[in-house]
Amino acid sequence: MPVYEYRCVNCQCEFELRRSMKEIDDRADCPKCGQEGKRLPSVFGAKNGMYVQASGSQAFRGDQQA
């Protein structure tokens, strides 16, 4: 099952939930305050040569071919 990342709209707590793809749009409640969390965009890339931009970091390339 995929792991999705969320941020609480109330307390800004970031948390992860493991849920099926069918449940991707289901409500995700914050474990600290119980308010609704919004799903964050994924920064995962598994393809060789794919550029990935993670928040707060420089983009990098998986292969270093010229």
PyRosetta script that sets phi, psi and omega in degrees:
from pyrosetta import init, pose_from_sequence

init()
pose = pose_from_sequence("MPVYEYRCVNCQCEFELRRSMKEIDDRADCPKCGQEGKRLPSVFGAKNGMYVQASGSQAFRGDQQA")
pose.set_psi(1, 140.6)
pose.set_omega(1, 178.7)
pose.set_phi(2, -70.0)
pose.set_psi(2, 155.2)
pose.set_omega(2, 174.5)
pose.set_phi(3, -108.3)
pose.set_psi(3, 127.8)
pose.set_omega(3, 179.7)
pose.set_phi(4, -112.7)
pose.set_psi(4, 144.2)
pose.set_omega(4, 179.3)
pose.set_phi(5, -102.7)
pose.set_psi(5, 142.9)
pose.set_omega(5, -177.7)
pose.set_phi(6, -135.1)
pose.set_psi(6, 157.8)
pose.set_omega(6, 172.0)
pose.set_phi(7, -129.3)
pose.set_psi(7, 131.5)
pose.set_omega(7, 179.6)
pose.set_phi(8, -69.0)
pose.set_psi(8, 134.2)
pose.set_omega(8, 178.7)
pose.set_phi(9, -74.2)
pose.set_psi(9, -17.8)
pose.set_omega(9, -177.9)
pose.set_phi(10, -92.9)
pose.set_psi(10, -58.3)
pose.set_omega(10, -173.2)
pose.set_phi(11, -106.2)
pose.set_psi(11, 1.1)
pose.set_omega(11, 178.3)
pose.set_phi(12, 65.2)
pose.set_psi(12, 13.9)
pose.set_omega(12, 176.1)
pose.set_phi(13, -65.2)
pose.set_psi(13, 135.5)
pose.set_omega(13, 174.7)
pose.set_phi(14, -101.6)
pose.set_psi(14, 135.6)
pose.set_omega(14, -178.5)
pose.set_phi(15, -147.1)
pose.set_psi(15, 162.8)
pose.set_omega(15, -179.2)
pose.set_phi(16, -117.8)
pose.set_psi(16, 147.4)
pose.set_omega(16, 174.4)
pose.set_phi(17, -133.8)
pose.set_psi(17, 137.3)
pose.set_omega(17, 173.8)
pose.set_phi(18, -96.1)
pose.set_psi(18, 119.0)
pose.set_omega(18, -178.9)
pose.set_phi(19, -151.3)
pose.set_psi(19, 158.5)
pose.set_omega(19, -179.5)
pose.set_phi(20, -70.7)
pose.set_psi(20, 163.4)
pose.set_omega(20, 179.5)
pose.set_phi(21, -65.3)
pose.set_psi(21, -26.2)
pose.set_omega(21, 176.2)
pose.set_phi(22, -64.9)
pose.set_psi(22, -28.4)
pose.set_omega(22, -176.1)
pose.set_phi(23, -93.6)
pose.set_psi(23, 7.0)
pose.set_omega(23, -173.2)
pose.set_phi(24, -57.0)
pose.set_psi(24, -34.9)
pose.set_omega(24, -178.6)
pose.set_phi(25, -96.6)
pose.set_psi(25, 3.5)
pose.set_omega(25, 177.1)
pose.set_phi(26, -69.1)
pose.set_psi(26, 153.5)
pose.set_omega(26, 178.5)
pose.set_phi(27, -60.6)
pose.set_psi(27, 138.4)
pose.set_omega(27, 177.7)
pose.set_phi(28, -120.3)
pose.set_psi(28, 109.3)
pose.set_omega(28, -177.7)
pose.set_phi(29, -87.9)
pose.set_psi(29, 139.8)
pose.set_omega(29, 179.3)
pose.set_phi(30, -63.2)
pose.set_psi(30, 133.9)
pose.set_omega(30, 178.5)
pose.set_phi(31, -71.2)
pose.set_psi(31, -18.3)
pose.set_omega(31, -179.3)
pose.set_phi(32, -88.8)
pose.set_psi(32, -49.6)
pose.set_omega(32, -173.7)
pose.set_phi(33, -116.9)
pose.set_psi(33, -9.8)
pose.set_omega(33, 176.7)
pose.set_phi(34, 83.9)
pose.set_psi(34, -1.1)
pose.set_omega(34, 178.3)
pose.set_phi(35, -79.2)
pose.set_psi(35, 168.9)
pose.set_omega(35, -177.2)
pose.set_phi(36, -70.0)
pose.set_psi(36, 139.0)
pose.set_omega(36, 174.4)
pose.set_phi(37, -105.0)
pose.set_psi(37, 148.6)
pose.set_omega(37, 177.4)
pose.set_phi(38, -105.3)
pose.set_psi(38, 137.5)
pose.set_omega(38, -178.7)
pose.set_phi(39, -69.0)
pose.set_psi(39, 136.5)
pose.set_omega(39, 178.9)
pose.set_phi(40, -93.0)
pose.set_psi(40, 151.3)
pose.set_omega(40, 176.7)
pose.set_phi(41, -67.5)
pose.set_psi(41, 145.1)
pose.set_omega(41, -179.4)
pose.set_phi(42, -77.8)
pose.set_psi(42, 144.1)
pose.set_omega(42, 175.4)
pose.set_phi(43, -116.2)
pose.set_psi(43, 20.7)
pose.set_omega(43, -178.5)
pose.set_phi(44, -88.1)
pose.set_psi(44, 135.3)
pose.set_omega(44, 174.1)
pose.set_phi(45, -140.3)
pose.set_psi(45, 126.6)
pose.set_omega(45, -175.8)
pose.set_phi(46, -115.1)
pose.set_psi(46, 3.3)
pose.set_omega(46, -177.0)
pose.set_phi(47, -91.7)
pose.set_psi(47, 132.1)
pose.set_omega(47, 179.8)
pose.set_phi(48, -61.0)
pose.set_psi(48, 130.6)
pose.set_omega(48, 179.0)
pose.set_phi(49, 86.8)
pose.set_psi(49, 3.5)
pose.set_omega(49, -178.3)
pose.set_phi(50, -85.3)
pose.set_psi(50, 136.8)
pose.set_omega(50, 175.5)
pose.set_phi(51, -81.8)
pose.set_psi(51, 137.3)
pose.set_omega(51, 179.8)
pose.set_phi(52, -128.8)
pose.set_psi(52, 133.9)
pose.set_omega(52, 177.4)
pose.set_phi(53, -117.0)
pose.set_psi(53, 109.0)
pose.set_omega(53, 176.2)
pose.set_phi(54, -95.8)
pose.set_psi(54, 146.0)
pose.set_omega(54, -177.4)
pose.set_phi(55, -58.5)
pose.set_psi(55, 131.5)
pose.set_omega(55, 177.0)
pose.set_phi(56, 79.3)
pose.set_psi(56, 7.0)
pose.set_omega(56, 179.9)
pose.set_phi(57, -132.1)
pose.set_psi(57, 162.2)
pose.set_omega(57, 177.3)
pose.set_phi(58, -73.6)
pose.set_psi(58, 150.9)
pose.set_omega(58, 175.0)
pose.set_phi(59, -68.1)
pose.set_psi(59, 148.1)
pose.set_omega(59, 177.1)
pose.set_phi(60, -134.5)
pose.set_psi(60, 162.6)
pose.set_omega(60, -179.0)
pose.set_phi(61, -117.3)
pose.set_psi(61, 136.1)
pose.set_omega(61, -177.4)
pose.set_phi(62, -65.1)
pose.set_psi(62, -35.5)
pose.set_omega(62, 177.5)
pose.set_phi(63, -116.3)
pose.set_psi(63, 154.3)
pose.set_omega(63, -176.1)
pose.set_phi(64, -113.5)
pose.set_psi(64, 36.8)
pose.set_omega(64, -179.6)
pose.set_phi(65, -75.9)
pose.set_psi(65, 146.2)
pose.set_omega(65, 179.3)
pose.set_phi(66, -91.2)
pose.dump_pdb("model.pdb")
